């Protein structure tokens, strides 16, 4: 299974049918690759309020819980969840619905929350499909999507994925709320034993759990914080112009949002910030940045070797890198500027200040043999 590259991030969950998503911001989600930067514009929905995790039993009415209490690691799956009817596709017997209780005899159930537009999810599905065939007597893997049957059926068929998938989900996500996909939940002997990243649902880890051997997993943290509405001011009126960098938000997903009077980047590497500030506005999307700097620093600024491995000790180093080398950025003007290019120029000034202050670097557009390129280099006199 290919490792989940943190530079690519997880896909920010988007579902118009999802009851947890409110106060929508329209954003552009960007998938980043180390060798070439690609802006993939999709509409993602952010919600402002996510139910806090609780370990108490649910109170139910009809088809779902009355409250938004969620299940955490160590919680027992409540009876009502075992017995909820879930709409599915790809059932080998042609059934239209299943219950989790149908698989209560299995040693392990893995819920794999996913979406068709999520590249890491698709890789994970192929991997999990193979494991399901191999360990079908002891394991049940259940992909879960908020998307509708008409979208999921041809998608799975075209990729020859035979896993039973829940569709049009609005119930399971209430018990296991999340901001990004893939999102994996392990259930063993009726108890939630892990809420983790897809990298940990490896063949080796699953086989170990089926043998009741201990497996370390990295919990999947997803803060609901957003700096988009946190514009500095004097307490009475908003600032006329503010451009600020903030610490990263505790979730793997990153996003970019741009309006007439603001630019917002979330959990961005320095390479991503440079691309947004310089390459987008200069018509240089897809060109490689020239890095005239130390190799180790370049790797930190691009995240090109930062991947989740499914091994906790190694992944702790990835988490430390995220904390030290990812940023959130908000540029906000009180009114739209006379020219849209002014936003990019203001961001360029801010990013230049950031890399000079943190790393002693400069950035400039140069004319090379291959045409215009962005060059990043060490300032004279800097060590």
C-alpha positions as YAML, in Angstrom:
chain: A
units: angstrom
residues:
- id: 1
  name: UNK
  ca: [0.00, 0.00, 0.00]
- id: 2
  name: UNK
  ca: [1.35, 3.42, -0.89]
- id: 3
  name: UNK
  ca: [2.00, 5.60, 2.13]
- id: 4
  name: UNK
  ca: [-0.15, 8.67, 2.77]
- id: 5
  name: UNK
  ca: [1.97, 11.70, 1.91]
- id: 6
  name: UNK
  ca: [1.34, 14.55, 4.29]
- id: 7
  name: UNK
  ca: [2.09, 17.07, 1.56]
- id: 8
  name: UNK
  ca: [-0.88, 15.71, -0.33]
- id: 9
  name: UNK
  ca: [-2.92, 15.92, 2.86]
- id: 10
  name: UNK
  ca: [-6.16, 14.15, 3.45]
- id: 11
  name: UNK
  ca: [-9.21, 15.21, 1.50]
- id: 12
  name: UNK
  ca: [-11.33, 17.79, 3.27]
- id: 13
  name: UNK
  ca: [-14.74, 16.17, 3.62]
- id: 14
  name: UNK
  ca: [-17.42, 17.70, 1.39]
- id: 15
  name: UNK
  ca: [-21.02, 16.57, 1.52]
- id: 16
  name: UNK
  ca: [-24.10, 18.69, 1.00]
- id: 17
  name: UNK
  ca: [-26.16, 15.90, 2.57]
- id: 18
  name: UNK
  ca: [-24.05, 15.80, 5.72]
- id: 19
  name: UNK
  ca: [-26.03, 17.21, 8.66]
- id: 20
  name: UNK
  ca: [-22.85, 18.17, 10.54]
- id: 21
  name: UNK
  ca: [-21.76, 20.74, 7.94]
- id: 22
  name: UNK
  ca: [-23.10, 24.22, 8.56]
- id: 23
  name: UNK
  ca: [-21.99, 27.85, 8.06]
- id: 24
  name: UNK
  ca: [-20.45, 26.90, 4.73]
- id: 25
  name: UNK
  ca: [-17.34, 28.53, 3.29]
- id: 26
  name: UNK
  ca: [-16.62, 27.84, -0.39]
- id: 27
  name: UNK
  ca: [-12.98, 26.90, -0.70]
- id: 28
  name: UNK
  ca: [-10.56, 25.54, -3.25]
- id: 29
  name: UNK
  ca: [-8.86, 22.35, -2.09]
- id: 30
  name: UNK
  ca: [-5.38, 21.79, -3.42]
- id: 31
  name: UNK
  ca: [-3.56, 18.48, -3.77]
- id: 32
  name: UNK
  ca: [0.18, 19.00, -3.68]
- id: 33
  name: UNK
  ca: [2.89, 16.75, -5.04]
- id: 34
  name: UNK
  ca: [6.59, 17.20, -4.36]
- id: 35
  name: UNK
  ca: [7.67, 17.07, -7.99]
- id: 36
  name: UNK
  ca: [4.96, 19.27, -9.49]
- id: 37
  name: UNK
  ca: [2.42, 21.58, -7.95]
- id: 38
  name: UNK
  ca: [-1.11, 21.15, -9.12]
- id: 39
  name: UNK
  ca: [-4.11, 23.20, -8.11]
- id: 40
  name: UNK
  ca: [-7.18, 20.98, -8.09]
- id: 41
  name: UNK
  ca: [-10.22, 23.18, -7.61]
- id: 42
  name: UNK
  ca: [-13.06, 21.48, -5.85]
- id: 43
  name: UNK
  ca: [-15.72, 22.84, -3.57]
- id: 44
  name: UNK
  ca: [-15.28, 21.79, 0.03]
- id: 45
  name: UNK
  ca: [-17.66, 22.47, 2.85]
- id: 46
  name: UNK
  ca: [-16.35, 23.50, 6.25]
- id: 47
  name: UNK
  ca: [-18.51, 23.38, 9.34]
- id: 48
  name: UNK
  ca: [-18.07, 25.60, 12.33]
- id: 49
  name: UNK
  ca: [-19.45, 23.41, 15.10]
- id: 50
  name: UNK
  ca: [-18.56, 19.73, 15.62]
- id: 51
  name: UNK
  ca: [-20.08, 17.75, 18.44]
- id: 52
  name: UNK
  ca: [-17.58, 17.16, 21.24]
- id: 53
  name: UNK
  ca: [-16.60, 13.56, 21.92]
- id: 54
  name: UNK
  ca: [-18.55, 11.85, 24.68]
- id: 55
  name: UNK
  ca: [-18.34, 8.28, 25.90]
- id: 56
  name: UNK
  ca: [-21.84, 7.96, 27.35]
- id: 57
  name: UNK
  ca: [-24.57, 5.89, 25.73]
- id: 58
  name: UNK
  ca: [-26.81, 7.42, 23.06]
- id: 59
  name: UNK
  ca: [-30.44, 8.38, 23.53]
- id: 60
  name: UNK
  ca: [-32.26, 7.59, 20.31]
- id: 61
  name: UNK
  ca: [-35.46, 8.32, 18.50]
- id: 62
  name: UNK
  ca: [-36.42, 6.86, 15.15]
- id: 63
  name: UNK
  ca: [-33.36, 6.26, 12.96]
- id: 64
  name: UNK
  ca: [-30.69, 8.13, 14.87]
- id: 65
  name: UNK
  ca: [-29.48, 9.71, 18.10]
- id: 66
  name: UNK
  ca: [-31.32, 12.64, 19.60]
- id: 67
  name: UNK
  ca: [-28.01, 14.30, 20.48]
- id: 68
  name: UNK
  ca: [-24.63, 14.51, 18.82]
- id: 69
  name: UNK
  ca: [-22.75, 12.44, 21.37]
- id: 70
  name: UNK
  ca: [-19.95, 10.57, 19.70]
- id: 71
  name: UNK
  ca: [-18.12, 7.33, 20.31]
- id: 72
  name: UNK
  ca: [-14.48, 7.39, 21.34]
- id: 73
  name: UNK
  ca: [-11.78, 4.76, 21.69]
- id: 74
  name: UNK
  ca: [-12.74, 2.44, 24.54]
- id: 75
  name: UNK
  ca: [-16.49, 2.94, 24.13]
- id: 76
  name: UNK
  ca: [-18.83, 0.02, 23.56]
- id: 77
  name: UNK
  ca: [-20.96, 0.21, 20.43]
- id: 78
  name: UNK
  ca: [-24.54, 0.81, 21.66]
- id: 79
  name: UNK
  ca: [-27.30, -1.59, 20.78]
- id: 80
  name: UNK
  ca: [-29.16, 0.94, 18.65]
- id: 81
  name: UNK
  ca: [-26.11, 1.41, 16.43]
- id: 82
  name: UNK
  ca: [-25.78, -2.33, 15.90]
- id: 83
  name: UNK
  ca: [-29.39, -2.42, 14.74]
- id: 84
  name: UNK
  ca: [-29.59, 0.68, 12.52]
- id: 85
  name: UNK
  ca: [-30.50, 0.01, 8.89]
- id: 86
  name: UNK
  ca: [-27.75, 1.31, 6.61]
- id: 87
  name: UNK
  ca: [-28.24, 1.74, 2.86]
- id: 88
  name: UNK
  ca: [-25.59, -0.15, 0.91]
- id: 89
  name: UNK
  ca: [-24.40, -1.06, -2.57]
- id: 90
  name: UNK
  ca: [-22.25, -3.96, -3.78]
- id: 91
  name: UNK
  ca: [-23.85, -6.53, -1.48]
- id: 92
  name: UNK
  ca: [-23.14, -10.04, -2.85]
- id: 93
  name: UNK
  ca: [-26.75, -11.08, -2.14]
- id: 94
  name: UNK
  ca: [-28.20, -7.90, -3.64]
- id: 95
  name: UNK
  ca: [-29.41, -6.54, -0.30]
- id: 96
  name: UNK
  ca: [-30.22, -2.84, -0.20]
- id: 97
  name: UNK
  ca: [-29.58, -2.42, 3.53]
- id: 98
  name: UNK
  ca: [-27.41, -3.98, 6.22]
- id: 99
  name: UNK
  ca: [-26.94, -3.63, 9.97]
- id: 100
  name: UNK
  ca: [-23.61, -3.56, 11.75]
- id: 101
  name: UNK
  ca: [-25.05, -6.36, 13.83]
- id: 102
  name: UNK
  ca: [-24.96, -8.58, 10.74]
- id: 103
  name: UNK
  ca: [-21.20, -8.75, 11.29]
- id: 104
  name: UNK
  ca: [-21.07, -8.94, 15.08]
- id: 105
  name: UNK
  ca: [-19.64, -12.47, 14.76]
- id: 106
  name: UNK
  ca: [-16.49, -11.09, 13.10]
- id: 107
  name: UNK
  ca: [-13.41, -10.48, 15.23]
- id: 108
  name: UNK
  ca: [-12.91, -7.05, 13.69]
- id: 109
  name: UNK
  ca: [-14.96, -4.47, 11.80]
- id: 110
  name: UNK
  ca: [-13.28, -1.53, 10.09]
- id: 111
  name: UNK
  ca: [-15.37, 1.46, 9.02]
- id: 112
  name: UNK
  ca: [-13.61, 3.30, 6.21]
- id: 113
  name: UNK
  ca: [-15.16, 6.73, 5.65]
- id: 114
  name: UNK
  ca: [-14.36, 7.80, 2.08]
- id: 115
  name: UNK
  ca: [-15.40, 9.85, -0.97]
- id: 116
  name: UNK
  ca: [-15.01, 9.35, -4.72]
- id: 117
  name: UNK
  ca: [-13.00, 12.56, -5.16]
- id: 118
  name: UNK
  ca: [-10.46, 11.60, -2.48]
- id: 119
  name: UNK
  ca: [-7.29, 10.15, -4.05]
- id: 120
  name: UNK
  ca: [-5.94, 8.61, -0.80]
- id: 121
  name: UNK
  ca: [-9.37, 7.00, -0.26]
- id: 122
  name: UNK
  ca: [-9.25, 5.25, -3.63]
- id: 123
  name: UNK
  ca: [-5.78, 3.85, -2.93]
- id: 124
  name: UNK
  ca: [-7.00, 2.67, 0.45]
- id: 125
  name: UNK
  ca: [-10.09, 0.97, -1.03]
- id: 126
  name: UNK
  ca: [-8.02, -1.17, -3.41]
- id: 127
  name: UNK
  ca: [-5.75, -2.17, -0.54]
- id: 128
  name: UNK
  ca: [-8.65, -2.99, 1.78]
- id: 129
  name: UNK
  ca: [-10.54, -4.92, -0.89]
- id: 130
  name: UNK
  ca: [-7.59, -7.29, -1.16]
- id: 131
  name: UNK
  ca: [-7.36, -7.73, 2.61]
- id: 132
  name: UNK
  ca: [-11.11, -8.41, 2.86]
- id: 133
  name: UNK
  ca: [-10.88, -11.29, 0.38]
- id: 134
  name: UNK
  ca: [-7.94, -12.74, 2.28]
- id: 135
  name: UNK
  ca: [-9.39, -12.45, 5.80]
- id: 136
  name: UNK
  ca: [-13.13, -12.59, 5.12]
- id: 137
  name: UNK
  ca: [-13.89, -15.16, 7.83]
- id: 138
  name: UNK
  ca: [-12.65, -12.94, 10.66]
- id: 139
  name: UNK
  ca: [-12.83, -9.42, 9.25]
- id: 140
  name: UNK
  ca: [-15.46, -7.11, 7.78]
- id: 141
  name: UNK
  ca: [-14.35, -3.89, 6.13]
- id: 142
  name: UNK
  ca: [-17.21, -1.48, 5.43]
- id: 143
  name: UNK
  ca: [-16.54, 1.65, 3.38]
- id: 144
  name: UNK
  ca: [-18.91, 4.49, 4.33]
- id: 145
  name: UNK
  ca: [-19.77, 7.40, 2.02]
- id: 146
  name: UNK
  ca: [-22.19, 10.31, 2.27]
- id: 147
  name: UNK
  ca: [-22.48, 10.24, -1.51]
- id: 148
  name: UNK
  ca: [-25.52, 8.75, -3.21]
- id: 149
  name: UNK
  ca: [-25.97, 5.30, -4.74]
- id: 150
  name: UNK
  ca: [-26.02, 6.62, -8.32]
- id: 151
  name: UNK
  ca: [-22.49, 7.97, -7.82]
- id: 152
  name: UNK
  ca: [-20.99, 5.09, -5.84]
- id: 153
  name: UNK
  ca: [-22.24, 2.11, -7.90]
- id: 154
  name: UNK
  ca: [-20.50, 2.96, -11.20]
- id: 155
  name: UNK
  ca: [-17.42, 4.21, -9.35]
- id: 156
  name: UNK
  ca: [-16.86, 0.90, -7.55]
- id: 157
  name: UNK
  ca: [-17.82, -1.13, -10.61]
- id: 158
  name: UNK
  ca: [-15.33, 0.64, -12.89]
- id: 159
  name: UNK
  ca: [-12.55, -0.01, -10.39]
- id: 160
  name: UNK
  ca: [-13.58, -3.62, -9.71]
- id: 161
  name: UNK
  ca: [-13.91, -3.02, -5.96]
- id: 162
  name: UNK
  ca: [-16.20, -5.62, -4.38]
- id: 163
  name: UNK
  ca: [-16.45, -4.25, -0.84]
- id: 164
  name: UNK
  ca: [-19.96, -3.61, 0.49]
- id: 165
  name: UNK
  ca: [-20.22, 0.18, 0.86]
- id: 166
  name: UNK
  ca: [-22.65, 2.24, 2.90]
- id: 167
  name: UNK
  ca: [-24.06, 5.13, 0.85]
- id: 168
  name: UNK
  ca: [-25.99, 8.33, 1.66]
- id: 169
  name: UNK
  ca: [-24.68, 8.12, 5.18]
- id: 170
  name: UNK
  ca: [-25.97, 10.60, 7.73]
- id: 171
  name: UNK
  ca: [-26.00, 8.26, 10.74]
- id: 172
  name: UNK
  ca: [-22.56, 6.74, 11.22]
- id: 173
  name: UNK
  ca: [-20.90, 10.14, 10.86]
- id: 174
  name: UNK
  ca: [-22.84, 11.31, 13.91]
- id: 175
  name: UNK
  ca: [-21.20, 8.60, 16.00]
- id: 176
  name: UNK
  ca: [-17.78, 9.08, 14.37]
- id: 177
  name: UNK
  ca: [-17.61, 12.75, 13.26]
- id: 178
  name: UNK
  ca: [-14.61, 13.82, 11.21]
- id: 179
  name: UNK
  ca: [-13.38, 16.61, 8.97]
- id: 180
  name: UNK
  ca: [-11.26, 14.63, 6.55]
- id: 181
  name: UNK
  ca: [-11.24, 11.33, 4.71]
- id: 182
  name: UNK
  ca: [-10.01, 8.64, 4.73]
- id: 183
  name: UNK
  ca: [-11.08, 8.15, 8.33]
- id: 184
  name: UNK
  ca: [-10.82, 4.68, 9.87]
- id: 185
  name: UNK
  ca: [-12.66, 3.25, 12.87]
- id: 186
  name: UNK
  ca: [-11.75, -0.16, 14.30]
- id: 187
  name: UNK
  ca: [-14.37, -2.13, 16.24]
- id: 188
  name: UNK
  ca: [-13.36, -5.34, 18.04]
- id: 189
  name: UNK
  ca: [-15.61, -7.44, 20.25]
- id: 190
  name: UNK
  ca: [-18.16, -4.64, 20.28]
- id: 191
  name: UNK
  ca: [-15.67, -1.98, 21.43]
- id: 192
  name: UNK
  ca: [-14.12, 0.92, 19.50]
- id: 193
  name: UNK
  ca: [-10.39, 0.15, 19.66]
- id: 194
  name: UNK
  ca: [-8.96, 2.76, 17.26]
- id: 195
  name: UNK
  ca: [-9.92, 5.92, 15.39]
- id: 196
  name: UNK
  ca: [-6.93, 6.42, 13.16]
- id: 197
  name: UNK
  ca: [-5.32, 7.12, 9.80]
- id: 198
  name: UNK
  ca: [-5.68, 4.77, 6.85]
- id: 199
  name: UNK
  ca: [-1.94, 3.98, 6.93]
- id: 200
  name: UNK
  ca: [-2.54, 1.97, 10.10]
- id: 201
  name: UNK
  ca: [-5.09, -0.34, 8.46]
- id: 202
  name: UNK
  ca: [-2.27, -2.34, 6.95]
- id: 203
  name: UNK
  ca: [-2.33, -6.08, 6.30]
- id: 204
  name: UNK
  ca: [0.29, -6.60, 9.03]
- id: 205
  name: UNK
  ca: [-1.58, -4.56, 11.64]
- id: 206
  name: UNK
  ca: [-4.95, -6.14, 10.90]
- id: 207
  name: UNK
  ca: [-3.46, -9.64, 10.98]
- id: 208
  name: UNK
  ca: [-1.85, -8.86, 14.33]
- id: 209
  name: UNK
  ca: [-5.13, -7.66, 15.81]
- id: 210
  name: UNK
  ca: [-6.94, -10.77, 14.59]
- id: 211
  name: UNK
  ca: [-4.32, -12.76, 16.50]
- id: 212
  name: UNK
  ca: [-5.00, -10.51, 19.52]
- id: 213
  name: UNK
  ca: [-1.51, -9.06, 19.35]
- id: 214
  name: UNK
  ca: [-0.92, -5.47, 20.45]
- id: 215
  name: UNK
  ca: [-0.74, -2.82, 17.70]
- id: 216
  name: UNK
  ca: [0.19, 0.83, 18.23]
- id: 217
  name: UNK
  ca: [-1.86, 3.37, 16.27]
- id: 218
  name: UNK
  ca: [-1.64, 7.13, 15.98]
- id: 219
  name: UNK
  ca: [-4.94, 8.80, 16.96]
- id: 220
  name: UNK
  ca: [-6.48, 10.98, 14.26]
- id: 221
  name: UNK
  ca: [-6.89, 14.48, 15.70]
- id: 222
  name: UNK
  ca: [-9.02, 17.02, 13.83]
- id: 223
  name: UNK
  ca: [-9.45, 20.46, 15.31]
- id: 224
  name: UNK
  ca: [-12.45, 22.49, 14.13]
- id: 225
  name: UNK
  ca: [-10.47, 25.73, 14.48]
- id: 226
  name: UNK
  ca: [-10.35, 28.17, 11.55]
- id: 227
  name: UNK
  ca: [-8.53, 31.49, 11.42]
- id: 228
  name: UNK
  ca: [-10.67, 32.75, 8.55]
- id: 229
  name: UNK
  ca: [-12.90, 34.89, 10.77]
- id: 230
  name: UNK
  ca: [-10.16, 35.82, 13.24]
- id: 231
  name: UNK
  ca: [-9.12, 39.10, 11.69]
- id: 232
  name: UNK
  ca: [-7.07, 41.36, 14.00]
- id: 233
  name: UNK
  ca: [-8.62, 44.74, 14.78]
- id: 234
  name: UNK
  ca: [-8.79, 47.32, 17.53]
- id: 235
  name: UNK
  ca: [-11.76, 45.70, 19.23]
- id: 236
  name: UNK
  ca: [-14.25, 48.12, 17.69]
- id: 237
  name: UNK
  ca: [-13.60, 48.07, 13.96]
- id: 238
  name: UNK
  ca: [-11.81, 45.55, 11.72]
- id: 239
  name: UNK
  ca: [-8.27, 46.27, 10.59]
- id: 240
  name: UNK
  ca: [-8.03, 48.05, 7.23]
- id: 241
  name: UNK
  ca: [-5.32, 45.61, 6.15]
- id: 242
  name: UNK
  ca: [-3.89, 42.61, 7.94]
- id: 243
  name: UNK
  ca: [-1.60, 39.81, 6.79]
- id: 244
  name: UNK
  ca: [-0.75, 37.28, 9.46]
- id: 245
  name: UNK
  ca: [0.78, 33.82, 9.85]
- id: 246
  name: UNK
  ca: [-0.61, 31.46, 12.48]
- id: 247
  name: UNK
  ca: [0.37, 28.04, 13.88]
- id: 248
  name: UNK
  ca: [-0.95, 25.04, 11.99]
- id: 249
  name: UNK
  ca: [-4.34, 23.58, 12.92]
- id: 250
  name: UNK
  ca: [-4.35, 20.08, 14.38]
- id: 251
  name: UNK
  ca: [-5.65, 18.14, 11.36]
- id: 252
  name: UNK
  ca: [-3.94, 16.74, 8.29]
- id: 253
  name: UNK
  ca: [-6.09, 18.45, 5.69]
- id: 254
  name: UNK
  ca: [-5.03, 21.73, 4.12]
- id: 255
  name: UNK
  ca: [-7.13, 24.13, 2.09]
- id: 256
  name: UNK
  ca: [-7.00, 27.44, 0.27]
- id: 257
  name: UNK
  ca: [-9.76, 30.01, 0.02]
- id: 258
  name: UNK
  ca: [-9.59, 33.24, -1.96]
- id: 259
  name: UNK
  ca: [-12.16, 36.02, -2.21]
- id: 260
  name: UNK
  ca: [-12.24, 39.56, -3.53]
- id: 261
  name: UNK
  ca: [-10.65, 40.95, -0.38]
- id: 262
  name: UNK
  ca: [-8.89, 38.01, 1.30]
- id: 263
  name: UNK
  ca: [-6.59, 35.03, 0.84]
- id: 264
  name: UNK
  ca: [-6.64, 32.19, 3.36]
- id: 265
  name: UNK
  ca: [-4.28, 29.20, 3.41]
- id: 266
  name: UNK
  ca: [-4.55, 26.48, 6.00]
- id: 267
  name: UNK
  ca: [-1.83, 24.00, 7.02]
- id: 268
  name: UNK
  ca: [0.46, 25.03, 4.18]
- id: 269
  name: UNK
  ca: [4.13, 24.25, 3.66]
- id: 270
  name: UNK
  ca: [6.48, 27.07, 2.68]
- id: 271
  name: UNK
  ca: [6.52, 25.61, -0.83]
- id: 272
  name: UNK
  ca: [2.74, 25.82, -0.96]
- id: 273
  name: UNK
  ca: [2.76, 29.44, 0.25]
- id: 274
  name: UNK
  ca: [5.39, 30.38, -2.36]
- id: 275
  name: UNK
  ca: [3.33, 28.73, -5.07]
- id: 276
  name: UNK
  ca: [0.17, 30.53, -4.06]
- id: 277
  name: UNK
  ca: [1.87, 33.93, -3.73]
- id: 278
  name: UNK
  ca: [4.20, 33.88, -6.74]
- id: 279
  name: UNK
  ca: [3.41, 31.16, -9.25]
- id: 280
  name: UNK
  ca: [-0.36, 31.60, -9.41]
- id: 281
  name: UNK
  ca: [-0.15, 35.32, -10.07]
- id: 282
  name: UNK
  ca: [2.71, 35.00, -12.57]
- id: 283
  name: UNK
  ca: [1.21, 32.32, -14.79]
- id: 284
  name: UNK
  ca: [3.87, 29.85, -13.67]
- id: 285
  name: UNK
  ca: [1.68, 27.07, -12.29]
- id: 286
  name: UNK
  ca: [3.33, 23.71, -12.94]
- id: 287
  name: UNK
  ca: [6.87, 25.09, -13.08]
- id: 288
  name: UNK
  ca: [9.40, 23.87, -10.56]
- id: 289
  name: UNK
  ca: [10.85, 26.18, -7.95]
- id: 290
  name: UNK
  ca: [14.64, 26.54, -8.10]
- id: 291
  name: UNK
  ca: [15.90, 25.80, -4.59]
- id: 292
  name: UNK
  ca: [19.41, 27.21, -4.12]
- id: 293
  name: UNK
  ca: [19.50, 26.13, -0.48]
- id: 294
  name: UNK
  ca: [20.66, 23.28, 1.73]
- id: 295
  name: UNK
  ca: [19.04, 19.93, 0.84]
- id: 296
  name: UNK
  ca: [17.85, 19.22, 4.37]
- id: 297
  name: UNK
  ca: [16.15, 22.62, 4.62]
- id: 298
  name: UNK
  ca: [14.56, 22.17, 1.19]
- id: 299
  name: UNK
  ca: [13.05, 18.86, 2.29]
- id: 300
  name: UNK
  ca: [11.60, 20.51, 5.38]
- id: 301
  name: UNK
  ca: [10.11, 23.38, 3.37]
- id: 302
  name: UNK
  ca: [8.54, 21.04, 0.79]
- id: 303
  name: UNK
  ca: [7.67, 18.02, 2.93]
- id: 304
  name: UNK
  ca: [8.70, 15.77, 0.08]
- id: 305
  name: UNK
  ca: [9.74, 12.88, 2.31]
- id: 306
  name: UNK
  ca: [7.14, 13.32, 5.02]
- id: 307
  name: UNK
  ca: [4.80, 10.33, 4.81]
- id: 308
  name: UNK
  ca: [2.70, 8.44, 7.31]
- id: 309
  name: UNK
  ca: [4.05, 4.92, 7.52]
- id: 310
  name: UNK
  ca: [1.66, 3.16, 9.87]
- id: 311
  name: UNK
  ca: [4.47, 2.93, 12.45]
- id: 312
  name: UNK
  ca: [3.87, 5.14, 15.47]
- id: 313
  name: UNK
  ca: [7.50, 5.93, 16.27]
- id: 314
  name: UNK
  ca: [8.25, 7.02, 12.70]
- id: 315
  name: UNK
  ca: [5.01, 8.93, 12.41]
- id: 316
  name: UNK
  ca: [5.72, 10.92, 15.55]
- id: 317
  name: UNK
  ca: [8.58, 12.52, 13.60]
- id: 318
  name: UNK
  ca: [6.13, 13.39, 10.83]
- id: 319
  name: UNK
  ca: [3.84, 15.05, 13.36]
- id: 320
  name: UNK
  ca: [6.74, 17.07, 14.74]
- id: 321
  name: UNK
  ca: [7.58, 18.20, 11.21]
- id: 322
  name: UNK
  ca: [3.96, 19.27, 10.65]
- id: 323
  name: UNK
  ca: [4.08, 21.35, 13.83]
- id: 324
  name: UNK
  ca: [7.35, 23.06, 12.86]
- id: 325
  name: UNK
  ca: [6.99, 23.56, 9.11]
- id: 326
  name: UNK
  ca: [3.32, 24.10, 8.30]
- id: 327
  name: UNK
  ca: [1.56, 27.45, 8.61]
- id: 328
  name: UNK
  ca: [-1.83, 29.06, 8.33]
- id: 329
  name: UNK
  ca: [-1.99, 32.42, 6.59]
- id: 330
  name: UNK
  ca: [-4.70, 35.07, 6.39]
- id: 331
  name: UNK
  ca: [-4.55, 38.25, 4.32]
- id: 332
  name: UNK
  ca: [-7.63, 40.40, 4.81]
- id: 333
  name: UNK
  ca: [-8.53, 43.83, 3.44]
- id: 334
  name: UNK
  ca: [-11.44, 45.89, 4.69]
- id: 335
  name: UNK
  ca: [-12.53, 46.48, 1.08]
- id: 336
  name: UNK
  ca: [-11.70, 44.81, -2.26]
- id: 337
  name: UNK
  ca: [-8.56, 46.35, -3.83]
- id: 338
  name: UNK
  ca: [-8.82, 48.23, -7.15]
- id: 339
  name: UNK
  ca: [-6.84, 45.44, -8.85]
- id: 340
  name: UNK
  ca: [-7.05, 41.73, -7.96]
- id: 341
  name: UNK
  ca: [-3.29, 41.38, -8.48]
- id: 342
  name: UNK
  ca: [-2.75, 43.59, -5.42]
- id: 343
  name: UNK
  ca: [-3.73, 40.70, -3.16]
- id: 344
  name: UNK
  ca: [-0.99, 38.51, -4.63]
- id: 345
  name: UNK
  ca: [1.59, 41.29, -4.32]
- id: 346
  name: UNK
  ca: [0.71, 41.84, -0.68]
- id: 347
  name: UNK
  ca: [0.98, 38.10, -0.03]
- id: 348
  name: UNK
  ca: [4.35, 38.01, -1.79]
- id: 349
  name: UNK
  ca: [5.64, 40.65, 0.62]
- id: 350
  name: UNK
  ca: [4.33, 38.66, 3.59]
- id: 351
  name: UNK
  ca: [5.84, 35.36, 2.43]
- id: 352
  name: UNK
  ca: [9.18, 37.07, 1.77]
- id: 353
  name: UNK
  ca: [9.16, 38.37, 5.33]
- id: 354
  name: UNK
  ca: [8.32, 34.91, 6.69]
- id: 355
  name: UNK
  ca: [11.12, 33.06, 4.92]
- id: 356
  name: UNK
  ca: [13.63, 35.83, 5.71]
- id: 357
  name: UNK
  ca: [12.68, 35.83, 9.39]
- id: 358
  name: UNK
  ca: [12.45, 32.04, 9.89]
- id: 359
  name: UNK
  ca: [15.07, 30.73, 7.47]
- id: 360
  name: UNK
  ca: [17.20, 33.63, 6.22]
- id: 361
  name: UNK
  ca: [15.92, 33.12, 2.66]
- id: 362
  name: UNK
  ca: [14.84, 35.31, -0.24]
- id: 363
  name: UNK
  ca: [12.60, 34.62, -3.25]
- id: 364
  name: UNK
  ca: [12.51, 36.22, -6.68]
- id: 365
  name: UNK
  ca: [11.23, 35.56, -10.20]
- id: 366
  name: UNK
  ca: [14.17, 35.08, -12.57]
- id: 367
  name: UNK
  ca: [14.62, 34.49, -16.30]
- id: 368
  name: UNK
  ca: [16.25, 31.08, -16.82]
- id: 369
  name: UNK
  ca: [17.01, 29.01, -19.92]
- id: 370
  name: UNK
  ca: [13.65, 27.28, -19.36]
- id: 371
  name: UNK
  ca: [11.77, 30.57, -19.05]
- id: 372
  name: UNK
  ca: [10.58, 32.41, -15.97]
- id: 373
  name: UNK
  ca: [11.11, 30.54, -12.71]
- id: 374
  name: UNK
  ca: [10.84, 31.25, -9.01]
- id: 375
  name: UNK
  ca: [14.21, 31.03, -7.27]
- id: 376
  name: UNK
  ca: [14.60, 30.61, -3.51]
- id: 377
  name: UNK
  ca: [18.06, 31.30, -2.13]
- id: 378
  name: UNK
  ca: [20.01, 32.13, 1.00]
- id: 379
  name: UNK
  ca: [20.42, 35.84, 1.66]
- id: 380
  name: UNK
  ca: [23.97, 37.12, 1.73]
- id: 381
  name: UNK
  ca: [25.43, 37.20, 5.19]
- id: 382
  name: UNK
  ca: [22.97, 34.61, 6.51]
- id: 383
  name: UNK
  ca: [24.28, 31.38, 8.03]
...
